[in-house]
Amino acid sequence: MKRGKKRGFTIIEVSLVLAIAGLIFLMIFIALPALRRTQRDSQRRDDMMAFLKEVKSFQTNNRGALPTSSDTVINYTWGTDSIAKAGVATWGGFFRDYMGEDFVDPDGEHYNLTVAKCGAAAVDAECTVSGIDKLTSLSDVAFPNDYKLIVVTQATCSGDKPVGVANPRKIAVLYRLEGAGAYCGNT
């Protein structure tokens, strides 16, 4: 009787396939959180651009003027009287009427608005604002920084930092990103 060869995989071949599959799963589990973080930061940048677009819309409706603020630094938090009772032409009224309740971070938390005037000693100098910690180095602040969207009036962006400008109708918008650094956009 003639014996035939048995067909099948050797233990080495099976081990090799399992090792490769394990490496693929490991790469996916390592890359997936970074991919999600990048997607959320991309959404945050889009939200900041939408915010700037609405500021332009406000300026168009109000002869080029920005919303007003009586204080050097003012904070607006959703669900508080500072938003509900804010006048139409103030930053709180703008935040309520133009951005609306659906203006939320990809984490599901409402953005909180902080408005400050640039305290630069000269045009093109970095802005300093008393009452806001590390304004010029927002990249060093831990995420989520209370979901604080910072508007600096009479400023423009230089990298991820606001610098002073002579034009009182310019603003820089700063937001701490989850991945690395901060977003800075301007009108």
N, C-alpha and C positions, 0 to 999 in steps of 0.2 A: 504494500500500500504506500502510495506516495503522499508525503506530507506537504501541504501548501504553506506559504508564508502567511502569517497572521497580519492583518491590516489594523492600523491604529496609530496613535501618537505616543511617542515616548514621554517619559516623565520630564525629561529636559525640555522638550518642545512645549508641553503644557505649562511648565514653570516659566518659560520664556514669554509665552503669550500672557499669562497672568501678571508677570512683572511689567510688561509694556502697558497693559490695561490699567494697572495700579498707578503707573507714572502719569498716564493721561488723566485719570481721575484726580490725582494730586495737583496737577497743573490747573485743572478746571477749578478746584476748590481754592487754590491760591489766587487765581486771576479773577474769579467771579466777584468777590467783594470790591476789589479795585475798580472793576468795570462798573459796578453799581454806583460807587462813590463818584466816579467820573461822570456818569449820567446825571446824578443829582446835582453836581457842580455845574454841569452844562445847563440844567434847568434853572439854577440860581442865576447864572449869567443872563439867560433869556428873561428872567423875571426883572433883573435890574435894567435891562434894555427896555422892557415894557414900562417900567417906572419912569425912565428918562423920556420915553415917548409921551407918556401922560403929562409929565412936567411941561413938555413942549406944547401939548394941547392946552394946558392951563394957561401958559403964556400967550398963546394965540387968542384965547378967549378973554384975556385980561390985559391987552395992549402991551404985551412983552414983560409984564411984571411977574415976579415969583410970588408964591404964597408968603405971607408975613409971619414974623415971629417977634414977640416982645422981649424975649430973654436971649442971653448969649447962647445957652444950651437948653433945649426943651425936648422932652421925651413924650412919645405918644405910644400907648399900649392898647391893643384891642380889648374891648370889653370894659373900658374905664370911661369915666366922665370926660377925660381929656379929649377923647375922640367924639363922644356923643354930643358934647356941648360946644365943640370947637366952631368958630365962625367960618363961614364959607370961604373967605379969602385967606385963612390961616393954613399952616401946614397940616394941622389936624383935620381941618375941613377938606383940604385937598386929599389927604390920605383916606378919609372916609368916603368922599364923593367920587373921586376919580379912580382909586385903586379898589375900593370895595372890600367886603368881608371875605371874598374868595382869594385874596392876595396872600397866599400862604407858601411857606417853605416846602420843598419836596418831602420833608419829614412830617408834614401835616400841621406844623405850628405856625401861628400868625407871625408875619414879620413885625417887628417893633421899630418905630421910626424915631431916630434921634437927629435933631437939626441943630447945627452949630455954625457960627460965623468964623471964617478963617481969621486967625489972629497973626498972620504973617507980618513981619516987620517991613517987608518989601515985596514988590511983585516978583514972582518966580522963586520966592523963598518958601520953605516947607511951612505948612499951616500948623499952628499950635492952638489948642483950645483947652482952656481950663475946664475941668469937669468931665473930660473924656480921657480915660487912661489910654496911653499908647496909641494915640490917633495916628501918629506918623509911622508906626510900626504895627499895624493891624495884623500883619502876617504872623506876628509873635503871639497874638492873643489866641487862646484855646477856642476851638469850635465847640458849641455853636454861638458863643458870645451873646447869649440871650436872644438870638435871632435878630440882632440889632442891625438895621439898615441905617447907615450914617450918611446924612446929607450935609455937606460942608458948602455954605454959600460963599460967593465971591472967590471961588477956587476952581482949579482944573486938575486933571490927573497928570502925574509924572511917574510912570510905572504904576505901582500900587499905592502911591502916596499923593495926598492933595498938596498943591502949591497955590499960593495967592495969585490973583489976577486983579487988574484994575476994573474990569467989567462987573458991576454989581448984579448982573442978570445971569451969571454963570454959576453952575454948581458942579461939585464932584460927589458922586455916590460911591460909598464904600461898603463892601460886605465881605465878611470872613468866609472863605470857602472851606469845605470839609477836607478836601485832599491836601492841597498845599497853597499857601499864599492867600491873597485877598483880591477881590475884583474891585477895580476902580474904573468908573465910567463917568463921562461928563457931557453936559449940554453944549 
